[in-house]
């Protein structure tokens, strides 16, 4: 038996919970009603009802439910309700009277007795509503007519009573003969009841629910598959997460139990339809059944009435209502019967001209490999042409599984090369590398060194994503050149240019800019005119990034934007995605956050659309970095975790780990920060690329500084400086400048800090990258402040403040506010110090953090504190508002408060605003001060 997982939060029902709260409030004021919660099985009616019961504070709560077969027992559900009433001391007498009156039903069954009984029971239960009363009734689709009559009368009277009746029912169980069907319609038509229908979860809500169950972000492929199989039905989401590779036993048993109630002909038709998939064509179904149209129509009518299938608007195709219905029926077919049906479906589909992908799948399941292979390869070519890379991978793998034993080495090499390219597109890099290697060896065995050499640039690009070092990659690329050394024709020149362009990209990634330009220019010079457009797009993207990191900003941006535009026009999807990748990630690193926020989301959307998933995941990780850098830490963490969950490349993983480490560092969780950053540094060390290692080292230096470990902070700064100095880098060095100055000032004083600033500052000025130069003003201001030169410090820190603001850089931008507060305090400008201090506290509170302790000395005691409010002047807060205030004082953002209390972020924001109004304060820091004073 499968063990289902359970979601710890209620997802996608905020609007219904809000409506229920309004109805509870109205009922408490004596304006009750009958409220139906409707939806198919598993949609979450019971979960929503439980949430309503949880919120019914001040109500007497009575619950009852119907069971299968109760519709045949007069008053069955009412009897259960009477038992529950007797168990509640406040209404026990009413319960006893209901039970007694029901027993009288056995004495006769005349219409008059029934009418009197209904009237009496309605009156008795109404008397229980002397105070706010909530009666929750589950599974009304199984209720008997007597119970429904009484509930209908109670619904009519509830509008003048403190009585809320909430009933659930399955909308897919209202067959024509079910008593509730006509009763519900009558009540809703006469406006004696209100009904809300629970819809299926969206793909996004399914992902939220799945992540809540798993405790972390799940890969988009997993949540997408769960959504497709569960149809967004919460119970099915939970079940499929527990058992991802098959239909959960509990759900399969439920489907087959329902199917057993069908007529034999309809049951057989359902099984036949299941071999065609979730959606099936009416004519194709008719063709493989061997039955006439009348028999098929009759069976489909029964399947529709019993909620197994539904007709599509085109009137020529049907869908199973849930994927699991189809899967359970398909799994129940006997193996030989299944093969027989697939063979019939394949033959009929060929005759009718169905798509090759569908036909190949039917042939494979019919155990007919030769036609399955032929149609799979045709369909794969069509999928590749449409950028359906995931589908292409599936079809090419089918082609491999069904390939004939006598397939030629040439055909096998071509299949492997196509599969490798598609696997790389969907970010399955290990499999892609394996296919490239096998194809390379086959090409050499075939005596075709040119074709073998042509594979090496793409093979090396995949190996890079698996962590291969620059030396390994450069050796592989240069090792391919001798394979074509004796050929000078256009084909060989094109391959040679591709190899040098790949070398330029490899050196660029390690920020060896001079070598990147050298190989790039060589590739340009030997490229075949009008034949190497794809290579030229890649090369322009490479050189554009080189120019950006060399400080040639405008030239680099123009080259990258032009590369994207040309690649799009020529429909080179891989090259377009790479252009987005180069421009977006470069802007992320170079503190060009406005530029990054223009190109990263656009690049993510493009890569998603054309299924270039490695680029999509890497761009998402860099989006997380930009969001961290600009102070949106919850969104940064979400993006990084999603990139980690989805991404298969090491570069994506490293970048996402940087982001998670920085977020943890900012939130005062050094152990978590070190764990993430250490892993990133270890992975980066294997690649020996500056951009993979240096950001982790800076984070570790900053964590050490935060913890007072000055020696480690300085050692990490020196490590970062040495790595940057080897390639004359400034892009990754700039954050070390301020960190190193702070560490040296705290450890030995101004002399060491000035020496450090001199060395590191020279590199920043040499490159002249615009987004890095504010670090120099900030560092000089800190040194002046340490030496007591407050006038100079004030000017430099103000310049740094202006710079970080213009760049939207939060980490240094928030810290410089504290530095300015210290400077103002030393200069005996208390009002200015208070203003800077308040701004700093608000800035850190906005990201759910406090001012780091290492920013305090010297002079922190001189900083003015936020005035504590006079508690006697404040109105009392509600219990929920006190709970929210406590979380505000703990430094949580509205999103974090919402997650903690399982409420919507908008609701959390409203609570915070109400607290501010009641307390007469304007800042979150003042709420925290009020809580501290309150004890």
N, C-alpha and C positions, 0 to 999 in steps of 0.2 A: 504494500500500500504506500502511495506517495505521501510525503509530509509537506503540505503547502506552507509557504512563507506568508507572513502577514505584514501589511504596511503599517508602520507606526504613526502615520499621519493620514488625514482625510484630504484627498487631492481633488481639485477641480469642482468642488461643491460650495465654494464661498458664497455664491449668490443664493443658493438654497438654504444654507445655514442662516444667512442674514434674513431671508424671508421668514424662516421658522422663528427667529428671535422676535420679529415684529408680531407674528401671530401669538406667541407666548405672552408678549406684553399686552396685546389686546384682550386675550382671555383673562389675564390677571385683573384687567379693568372691567370684567363682566361682559366682554364682547367676544365670545368664543365662536368656534366653527368646527366643521368636519373637513379635514385636510387629507387628501389622498397623496401618497408617494407611489408613483407608478413607474414601472420599468421592467425590462426583461430579467430573467434569472441571472444572478451574479453581478448586477449593475451597481449594487451598493446601497440598496434600500435599508437593509438592517443596520448597516454602518452609519448611515445618515440618521436613522431613527435613534440609534444609541447616542449620537452627538446631540440630538434634540433633547433627549432625556437628561443628558449631562448638564445641559444649560437650563433646565426647568427648575431653577432654584425657587423655593417658596411654594411649589406645587406638590400636592399629593399625586403620586404617580402609580397607576395601575396598568399592568401589561397582560395581554392574553394573545393567543394565536390559534389559527385553525390548522388542521392537518388533512392530508389526503383522505377522502371518504367522509369528511364532516358534512359535506353538502347533502348527504343522505340522512343525516341525523338532525331532527328538528331541535333547535336550541343548543346544539353542541358547543358552539363557541360561547354562547351566553352562560352556559354552565361553568366553563372555565373562568369566565369573567367573574361570576359569583364567587368562586373559590378564591380568586385573587382579592376581591373586595373583602371577604371575611378575614383574610390574613392581615389586612391593614386596619389597625385599631381605630383609626379615625372614621372608617366607613364600614366596620365589621357588621353592624346591625343591618345595613342596607344589603350586604352580601348574603346574609342569612335569609332575608325576606325574598331576595331574587331566587335563591335556591329553592325555597319553599314554594314559591309561586310556580316555578318551572315544573316541580313535581306534579302539580295539578294538571299539567298538560296530558298526563297519561290517562286521566279520567274520561277524556273525550276529545274529539278532534273537530268538532263542528266549527263552521266559519265564525259564528258569533263568539264562541269561546276563544278562538284565535285572535279576533280583533280586540276583545277585552284583555287578553293576555299581553298583547303588544302594548296596549295603552298603559296597563298596570306596570309592566317592566320599564317602560320609558319613564313613567313618573317616579318609580323607585330609584332608578339610576340617576335621574336628574337631581333628586334630593341629596345624593352624595356630593354634589357640587356646591356645598355650602361655603366652601372656600375654593381657591384655584385648584382645579383637578385636571390632570392630563391622563387620558386613557389611550394607550398605544395598542393597536390591534394589527397583528402581522398575518400575511397570507390570506387576505379577504377573498381571493379567487377560489378558495376552498370552503368558504363559509356557506351555511345553510340559509334558506329563505327567511326563516323566523328571525335569525340573528340580524340579517340585513334589514328586515322591516323595522326592528327596534332601533338599529343604528341610524336608519333614515329618519325616523321620528326624532331621535336625539339630535341629529344634525340640524333639523328644522328649529329645534328649541335652543340650540347652543348659542345663537346670536345674542340671547338675553341672559346668558349664564357665564360664570367663570369656568367654562368647560372647553377644553381643546381635545377633540377626538382626532387622532392621527392613525390612519390605516394604510398599510402597504398591500400592494397586489402585483402579481406578475402580468404584464401587459401581453406576454406571449402565451398565456394560459387561458385567455378569455375566448374559449371555443363557443360556438353558437348555443350550446345547451347549458353553459355555465350560468348559474343564477345571477351572479354579480353583473353579467354583461348588460342586461336591460336595466337593472337597478341603478347601476352607476350612471348610465346614460340619462336616466330620468332625473336623478339628483343634480347632475351637472347642468342639464338643460333648464331646470327650475331654479338654478343658482342657490341650491341648498348645500352645496359642497364646492370645494376648490381642489383642483388637481395640479400637481407639478410632476413632470416627467424627467427622470434622471437620464441624461444622454450619455453616450459612450465617451470615454476620455479621448482627448486629442492625442496626436503623436507626442506633443510636448509634455502634456500631463502624464502620459504613460511613462515617459522617460523620467519625470520627477518622481513618480510613484516607485518605479523600478529602482532608482537610485536611493530612495528612502529605505526600501526594503534591504538593499545590499549594503547600505551604510556608506556608500561612496558613489561617485559617478561611474556609470557603466559605459562601455563602448557604444557608439551610435549604432553599430551593426547589430549589437545584442538587443538594445532597446527597440530598434527598428523591426527586428525579427519578432520580438515579443509583441509589438504592436500589431504586426501583420497577422500573427496567429491568434492573438487574443481579441482582436477587433476593438481594443480599448475598453473591454469589460473588466472591471477591477478584480473580480474573483479569478478570472482567467489569467490576468497578469500575474497574480500571486502563484497560481498553479503552474504556469509555464516557466516562471523563474525557478521554481523548485525542480522541474524536469524539462530541460530545454530541448532534448533531442527526440521527444516523442509526445504523444497525447497523454496527459496525466490520467492515471487509472480512474480517479474519481469522476473526472469529466467524461471520459470515454464510457464508463458504466452508465452515467446519467443519460447520455445520448442514446446508447443502445437500448436502455430501458424504455425510452420514449419511442424508439423505432419499433420495438416489439409490439406496440399497440397499433401499428399501421396494418392495413390489409396486406396480404402476401404480395400482390402485384405492385403496390406502391413501395413496399420494402425492397423488392427486387429492383425496381426502377431507381430508387435512391442509391443502391449499391452500384448499378451501372453508371449512373451520372457521376459518382465519386471518382471514377478513373479519368474523367475529363478535367478535373481540377475544381477549384473553388467556384469559378464561373464556367458555364457550359452552354454550348450552342444547341438550340432546339432541333435543328435538322440533323446535326451530327449525332445527337442522342437518339433520335428516331432511327437513324441509319444503323446503329450498332445494336439496338434492342431486338430488331427483327419483328417488332410489333407494329401495328398500324397507327396512324396519327390519333385515332379515337382513343385507343388504349393508353397511349402516351399522355394525351390531354387529361384523361381521367386520373391517371396516377399523379400528374403534376398538380391538378386541382387539390387532391387530397394532401399532398406534400405542402402546398401553399397554406391550406386551411390549418394544418397542424404545425405551422411555423418552422418547417424544415428548409424551404426554399422561397425565393421571391422573384418575381419576374422583373426584368429590366425595362426601361422606357422604350427600348427598340422593339419590344414584343417578340424578339427572336432569340433571346438568350435569358438564362436564369442564373442566379447566385444562390449558393447555400448561405443561409442567414449568418452562420458563423463558420470560420475556417475549421474550428474543432469538430463541427458536425460532419463536414466532409472528411476530415482526417480519421475520425472514429469509424465512420462507415467504410472507408477505404481499407483501414487496418483489419476490419472484420471479414474482408473477402478472403476466400481460400486461394493459395498461391497460383494453382493452375488456372482457376477461373479468372484471376486478376490478369495473368499473361494473355489469356484468350481475349479478354475484353480490350486490352491495350493493342493487341495485334489488329483487332477489328477497327479500333479507333484510328490507328495509324493508316490503315488502308483507306478508310472513309475520308480521313483528313487529306490524304494525298489527292484523292479523287476530287475533293471539294476545293483544293487549292489553299489549304491552311498554311500559316507561316512555318518556315523550316524549323524554327526552334521548338514549336509545339510538336511537329511531326517527329523530330529526332528524339524527343523525350518519350513519346509513345513507343517508338521502335526499340529504344533501349530497355524500357520496362517490359516489353514483350520478348526480351532476350533475342533480339535480331540485330547484332552489332554492325553488320556491313551497311545497311541503309541508315542506321543510327549515326555512324561515323560520317557518312556523306552529307546528310542533312545538318549535322552538328557543325561541320566546317563551313557550310554555306551560311548558316545562321550566325556563326561567330564573326564572319566577315561583315555581315550586315550590322551586328551589334557594335563592332569597332567603328564602323563608318558613322554610327549615330552617337558615339562617345558613351555607349552603355558598357562601361568597362567591367563592372561586376558581372553583368550578364555574359559578357564575352569570356571572362575567366571561367564561369560555370560551363559554357559551351565548349571551350577549348579543352577543359578537363574531361568533358564527356567525349570529345574527340580522341583524347589520349586513352580513355578507358575502352573505347570501342575500336581502336585503330586495328586494321588488318595485320596479321602476322607477317605479311610480305610487304609492308609499307617500306618504301625506299628511304635510305639515309637522308637524301635531300629533302623529301617531304617531312621526315621526322625533324630535321633541323629547322625547317621553316615553321613547323608547328611550335617547336620549343621557343623560337625567337618571338613569335607572336604572343605566346603565353607569357614569356618573361616580361615583355613590354606591358601587357595588361596587368600582370601581378604587381609590377612597380607602380602603375597608376593607382591601384587600390591599396598601396602601402603594405603589401605582403613581400617584404624585401628579402627575407631568407629564401623563400621559394623562388623569387625572381632571380636571385644570384645563382641558385642551383640550376635553373633552366638555362641561363646565359652560359654557364660553365659547360653544361652538356652540349649545347648548341655549338659553342666554340670548338670543342673537341671533335664533334662530328664534321665541322667544316674543314678542320685540318686533315681529318681522315679522308675526306673527299678530295683533298689536294686543292683546296680553294683558300689560300692564305689571305687574299684580299677580303673575302667575306668574313673570315675569322677576325681580322684586324678591325673590320667595321663594327663588330660587336663590342669591342673593348671599352669605348667611352661610356656607353650605357651600362655595361657591366661594372665599371669602376664607380659610376655614380651610385649604383645600388650598394656596392661595397662600402662606400663612404657612409651611407645611412646605417650600416651595420657596425660602424666603428673602425674601419680600416684607417690607418694613419696616412699622413701625407706622403711619407717615404714609400709606403706600400703602393699607394695609388699612382704616384709619379713613376715608380719602377714599372708597374704594369702598363702604363700608357707608353712610356719610352720603349718598353720591350715589344710593343706592337709595331713600332716603326720599321724594324728590320724585315718584317714580314712583307712589306711592300717597297723595300729599298730599291729594287731593280725595275720598278714600274713608274712611268711618268705620264701615263694616259690620264684623261679627265677623271675617271673613276677613282684611280689611285690618289690623285691630287685632292679629290673631295674627302676621301677617308683620312688622308694626311692632315688636311685642314681641321677636320673634326677632332683628331687626336690632339693637335696643338691648342685648339679651343678648349678642350677638356683639361689640358694642363694649365691653361690660364685660369680656369675656374677653380682648379685644385689649389693653386697658389693664392688666388684671391681669398679663398675660405680661410687660409692661414694668415691672411693679411700681409703676405709677401708681395707687396704691390708692384715693385719693379719687375720681378720675374713674371708676374701675371700680365703686365703690359707687354713685356718682351714676347711671350708666347702668343698673346692675343694679336699683336701686330703681325707676327709671322703667319698666323692663321689667315688673317685678312689678305696678306700678300699672295698666298698660294691658293686661295679659294677660287673655285671655278665660277666665272660670271654667270649669274642667273640660275645656277644649279644648286647653290648652297644657301638658299634663303633661310632654311631652318637653323643651320649653323650660325648664320649671320645674326639672327634674332637672339640666339643664346649668347653669342659673343658680345653683342651690344649690351645685353643685360649684365654680363660679367664685367665689362669695362666700365659701364655706368656705376656699378658698385665700387669698383676700384677708385674711380674719380671721387666719389662721395667720401670714401675713407681717406683719400689723399688731400681732402680739403677743397676739392674743386666741385663745390656743391651744385651750382647751376648747370654746369656741363654734365655732371653725373645724372641729375634728375632728368634733364632733357633727353639724354641717351636712353635711360630706362623707360621713360614714358613713350618715347618713339619706338622702342623695342616692343612694348605691349601693343601699341597701336598697329604696327606692321604685322606682328604675329597674328593678331585678331583678324586683320584684313585678309591675310593669306590662309586663315583657318588652321594655324598651327597651335593646337590646344595645349600641348605640353609646353611649348615655348612661351605661350601667353601666360600660363600658370607660373612658369619659372620667373618671368618678368615681374609679375605681381609679388612673388616670393622675395626676389632680390630687392625690389623697391620698398616693400612694406617692412621687411626685417631690417634693412639698412636704416630706414627712418626711425624704427623702434630703438635701435642702438645709439643713433647719433642725436638723440634728444630733439628730433623733428616730429613731435607727437601729433601736431595738426596734420602734417603730411601723412603720417602713419595711419591716422584715423580716417583719412580719405581713402587710402589704398588698401589697407588690411581688410575691412569689411567687404569692399568690392571684390578683392581677390579671393576671399573665402567663398563668397557667393558664386563667383565664376568657377573656381575649382570644384565646388560642390556640383554645379550644373553639368560640368563636363567630366565628372568623376575622376579628377586628379587628386586622389585623397591624401597622398603624402604631402602635397603642397598645401592642401586645405588644413591638415592637422598642424603643420609647422606654422602656417599663418595664424592659426588659432592660438598657439602657444605664444607667439609674439604679440598678438592682441592682448593676451593676459599680461604680458610684460608692460605694455603701454598703459593698460588699465591700472596696474599697480603703481606705475610711475606717476600717473596723474591723480592718484588718490581714491580710485574706486576699487577697494580691496575685495569686497564680496564678489564683484563681477570678475575681478582678476583671478581669484581663487577658483571660481566656477569654470572659467575658460581654461585654466591650467589643468584642472582635474579632468575636464572633458578631453583635452588634448592628450593627456596621459592615458586615459581609458581607450581612446580611439586610435592613437598613433602607433605605428609599428616601427618608426625610424628612431635611431638613437639621438639624432639632432633635435627632434621634437621632444623626446623625453628629457634631454638635458635642459632645454629652454624652459619647459614646464616646471622642472624641479627648481630652477632658479627662482621662478615666480613664487612657488609655494614656500621656498625658503625665505624669500624677502617678506612675504605676507606674515609668516610665523615670527620672523624677526621683529617686524613692526608691532605685532600684537603681544610682544613680551613672552614668547614661547621659545626660548633659546635652544632647548633640546630638540624640538621639532625642526627648527631652522637648521641646526647643524646636521641633523639626519638627512634632510633633503639636499643641502648644499654639499655635504660630503659625498653623497652618491653622485651628484652632478660632476663634482671635481674628479672623482674616480673614473667615471665614464669619459670625461673630457681628456684625462691624462692618457687614456688608451689611444685617443685620436691625435693627441699632441697638437691640437689647434687652439690658438689663443682665444678665439671667441667662445669655445666650449669650456675652457678652464678659468679664464680670468674673472668672469662674472661671479662664479662660485667662490673664488678666493676673496673677492671684495666683500661678498656677503659674510664670509667667515671672519674677515678682519673686522667688519662692523659689529658682528655678534660678540667677538672678543672684546671690543671697545665698550660695548654696552654692558658687558659683565665685569669690566675693570681689569681684564687680562691684557695689559698694555704691551707686554713683550710679544705675545702672540699676534696682537693687532699690528704691531710694527713689522714683525716678520712676514706676515701675510702681505702687507703693503709692499715690502721690498720684493717679495716673490712676484707680485703683479707688475711692479715697475720693471724688473729684470726681463720678464717675458715681453712686455711692450717695447722696451728699449731695443731688444734684438731685432724687431721689425719696424722700429720708429713709429709705433702706434700711439694715438692719442684717444681714440674712441673708447677703448676699454679702460684707459688709465684715469680718465677724469674723475670718477667718483672716489678713487683712492686718494686724490689730492687733499680733500677736506678731511677724510678719515685719518690719513697719516699725520696731518698737522695737529688734529685734536689729540691723537695718541702721543706724539712727541711733546706737545705742550704739557700734557698731564704727567708725562714720565720724567722729562729732564728740563724742559723749558724752551725758550724762544730760539736759542742757537740751533739746536737740532731740527726744530720745525722749519726755520729759514733754509737750512741746508737741504732738507727734504723738498721744500717748495721750489727751491732753485732747480733741482734736478728734474722733478716731475713737471714743473711749469715750463721748462725749456721745450720739452716734447710737445706739450699742448700748444705752445706758441709756434713751434716749427710747423705743425700740421695746420693750425689755424681753423679747425673744424668749428663752425659757429656755435653749435649746441653745447660745446664743452668749456668755453672760455669763462663762463661765470664762476667756475670753481676757483679761478685765480683770485678774483675779488673777494670771494668768501673766505678763502684761506688767508689772504693778507689781512682782512678784517679781524679774524680770530687772533692772529699774531699781534696786531696792534692792540687789541683789547687785552691780551695777556700782559703786554708790556705797559699798560696804563695809558696808551695814547688814544684816549677815547674819541677825540675829534677825528683823527684819521680812521679809527675803527668804524665810527658812525657813518662816514662817507662810503667806505668800502662795503660795509654790510648793507647799506641802503642800495648800493649798486647791485650787490648779489641778490637782494630781495627782489628788485625790479627784474633782474635777469631770470631768476627761477620762476617768477610769476609769468613772465612772457612766454617761457618754455613749458609752463604747466607741470613743472617737476616738483612733486610733493615732498619727497624725502628731505632734500636739502632746503626746499622752500619753507617747510614747517620749522625745521631746525633753525634757520636764520632768523625767524621771528623770536625764538627764545634768545638767540645771541643778541639781537637788538634790544630785547628787554633787559638783558644783563648789562649791556652797554649803557642804556638809559639810566638804569639803577645806579651804576657807578658814577654817572655824570650828574646825579642828583636831579633827575627829571622824573619824578614819581608818576605823574599823569601819563607821560609817554611810556614809561615802563609798564604801567597797568594796562594800557591799551595793547601793547605788544604781547604781554603775557596772556591777556584775555583772548587775543586772536590766535595765539599758539595753542592754548587749551581747546578752543573751539575747533581748530584745524585737526588736532589729534583726536578729539572726541568724535569728529565727523567720520573717522575711519575706524572707530572702535578701539582707540588706543589712548594711552596717557603719555605725557611728556617723558621721554627717556631720561633716566637719572644722570647719565653721563653728560647731558647738556647742562647740568646744573652748575657745578663748580667752575670757576670761582664766583662768589657773589650771589649764589642762589638764594641765600637767606634774605637778601635785600629785595627779592621779587615780591610785589604785592600779591596777596592771595585774593581769590574771588570772595567778596563779602558774604558772610553767612546771613541768611534771611532771618527775620524775627518770626519764630514759629507761631507765636500767639496770634499773628495777624493773618494766618493762612487758614482757609476753610479745610475741613477734613477731606481726604481723598477716599474714593471707593477702594475696596480690597483689590480689585483688578488694577486700579491706577497705582496703588502702593506697590504691587508686584512689578508693574512696568517701570515705575520710578527706581526700584531696586536694581533692575537690569540696566537702566540708563546709567545709574551710579557705577555699575560694574564695567562701564565703557562699551556696552553693546550698541550696535547700530539698530535702526528700525527693522532691517531685514533679519538680523540675528535675534531680536526680541520676538519677531513673528515666528521664527522657526522654533524658538524655545517654548513659546506658549501655544503653538499650533493655531495661529491666527494669521490673517492676511496682513502683508506689509502695510496696506492702506489703513487697516484697523489699528495696527501698532502706532502708525504716524498720528492717527486721530487721538489715541490715548495720550501720546506725548504732548500734543497740542492742548488737550484738555487740562493736563497737569500744569503746563506753563500758565494757562489762563487762571486756574484756581490759585496757583502760588504767586502769580503776579511777576513771573520771571521771564527772561527771554532766551537764556542759554541753557544747554544741557548741563554745563558745569554747575550752574546754580541749583539745578535739580539734585545733582550729586551732593552738593554742600548741604542742602536741606535734609537729605537722607542721612548724611553723616551726623548732623546735629541731632536728628531724631533718635539716633542710636539703633 
